Amino acid sequence: MGCEHQYKFQYVSYSHGHQLPGSDACARFYEDTYFCEKCLDTQYRNKRELGNSYSKPIEGSFPK
C-alpha cells in the first residue's frame, strides 16, 4: 500500500548544468526541495536557471 504523501518545503537546492558557451563556467540551477513527513520521499520542484558556477550560490541554499 502506498504512502499518502504529505510534502513539506525543506530548502532551496542547487546543482550545476551545462557549460556556458565561451566560458569554463557551468549554469547553476535552483530547485525547491520538499520531503514527505510520512515516508521521507524527496521531491524537487520549480527548477530554474539562475547564475553560474563562478558566482556564489544564493545564501541559504544547499547543494543537491
C-alpha positions in Angstrom: 0.0 0.0 0.0 1.4 3.4 -1.0 2.1 6.4 1.2 -0.5 9.3 1.3 2.3 11.8 0.9 2.3 15.0 3.0 5.1 17.1 1.4 6.6 20.0 3.3 9.1 22.5 2.0 12.6 21.9 3.2 15.0 24.3 1.5 16.3 25.6 -1.9 18.9 23.3 -3.5 21.2 24.0 -6.4 23.1 21.9 -9.0 25.3 22.7 -12.0 24.2 22.0 -15.5 25.5 22.6 -19.0 28.7 24.5 -19.7 28.2 28.1 -20.8 29.4 29.0 -24.3 32.8 30.6 -24.4 33.4 30.0 -20.7 34.5 27.3 -18.3 31.6 28.2 -16.1 28.5 26.0 -15.8 24.9 27.1 -15.5 23.5 26.9 -11.9 20.0 25.5 -11.4 17.9 26.0 -8.3 15.0 23.9 -7.2 12.6 23.9 -4.2 13.2 20.7 -2.2 10.2 19.1 -0.5 10.1 15.9 1.7 7.2 13.7 2.8 6.6 13.8 6.5 5.5 10.2 6.5 7.9 8.2 4.2 10.7 10.9 3.8 10.5 10.8 0.0 12.1 13.8 -1.6 10.8 15.9 -4.5 12.4 18.7 -6.4 10.1 21.3 -7.9 10.2 24.6 -9.8 13.6 24.1 -11.5 15.1 27.4 -12.7 18.4 28.6 -14.1 20.0 31.4 -12.2 23.7 32.4 -12.3 26.7 30.2 -12.9 29.4 28.2 -11.1 31.6 31.3 -10.9 29.2 33.2 -8.6 28.4 32.4 -5.0 25.2 30.3 -4.5 22.2 32.1 -3.1 22.5 32.4 0.7 20.6 29.7 2.5 20.7 27.2 -0.5 22.3 23.8 -0.3 23.9 21.6 -3.0 21.6 18.9 -4.4 
